[in-house]
Amino acid sequence: VILIHRRDELRAEKILQERIFKKVEEGKIEILWDHIVEEVLGDSNKVSGLNLKNVIKDETSQLDLEGVFIAIGHNPNTDIFKDQLNMKDGYIQINSGLEGNATSTSVEGVFAAGDVSDHIYRQAITSAGLGCMAALDAEKYLSENQ
């Protein structure tokens, strides 16, 4: 595994950094500091590499590989809801109650799930779970308000 990072240090939580650095020490992860991906190479069937740029030296290089996973920050795309729903740090606030209706927002009949409301875990599996909860909350709301 090769981690390509655009800076010279990580900004993730300390415990996550420690896990990565342990894997580096074990030889399971290599980190390319101060690099960005300029282009994913390959065809419609398979990735074959990356064109990288060292942001400090302003030099480009090619890295041969067979797979890519891209994760760049976690800024929720919630600008369209600004001034309409209660938010904190760009995330839509949900009820998160113990009595159901956990995905309801500050506006009756509006529910939120996934990356727009999850500022802690930010994982695909938690987004999927919240999506299911939001669907159930919306279904209940509609059946009670016909």
Protein Blocks (a to p, Z undefined) as FASTA:
>chain_A
ZZddfbfbdfbdfklmmmmmmmmmnopaccdehiacfbdcddfkbcfbdcdddfklopac
ddddfbdcddedjbdcfklmgokbcceehiacdfkiangjklpcfbehiacehjllmmkl
opaklmmmmmmmmmmmmmmmmmmmZZ
